[in-house]
Amino acid sequence: MENLFDYILVVSCKKEIAIERMMENRGYTKEEARARYQSQSKQRKEMLKADFVLYNDTCISDLEKKLDAVMKELKKG
């Protein structure tokens, strides 16, 4: 489907952080979170296709700043 879009942006974080967030935000057990993480497509493949990769290992406000920077770059054209 990537041909349908002008750009591909991937938001990624470390495996441990993703699992922790699923447990906190969605109420998954550790086993459920690990299984969900494993069932998703591999990050490396996604990153290779991406025009932009944002690392979200900290807080949402840091991610928003990174996204704003990407949007400014895209607006420059």
N, C-alpha and C positions, 0 to 999 in steps of 0.2 A: 504493500500500500504506500510505501514511501514515495512513489512516483506521483502521488496525488497532492503532495505538499511542496512548498518552496523550500522549506528548511525543516530539519529534524533536530529537536532539542531533547536531550536525555538528562534527567535528574537522577543522580546516583548517590549512594552513601555506602559506608562499610556494612558488611553483612551483619555484624553484631548490632549495629545501630538500627538497621532495618528490623531485625527480630525484636529488639527491645521496644521499638515504636509500635509494632503490631501488637505486642503484649499490652502495652500501656493504652493505646488508642482504640484498639478493637477488642480487647479482652481475650485474646488468644492465649492458650497455654504456650509454653516454650516449644513443645513438640509440634503444635499446630502452626506456630509462626515459622518454625524451621521448614516444615512441609510446604507451606505456602511459598516461602522464599525459593525453595528448590523447584517448585512447579512453574515458576515464572521463567520467561526466556532468559538466556544468559546475558548478563550485563556487557560482557566484552563484545559480543556480536552487535548489540545495540549501539555501543559506543563507536564502533568502527563505521557505522552508517551515519552517525550524528554529525551535524554541522557545528553543534554546540553541546558541550557537556558541562553541567553544573553539579558541583559536589555539595551535598546537603548534609554534612556531618555535624553541623552546629544547630543554630536556631532558625526559625522561619524568617526572621527579619534579615539575617545574613543572606538567605536564599533570595528574598525579595530584592535586595541590593544587587545581587548577581544577575537576576532576571532583568532589572532595570538597565543594567549595563549592556546586556545583549540587545534589548529593545532599542536603546540609543544607537548601537552599532548598526542595527538593521535599518533604522530610520535615515541614517547617513547615506545609505544606499549602495 
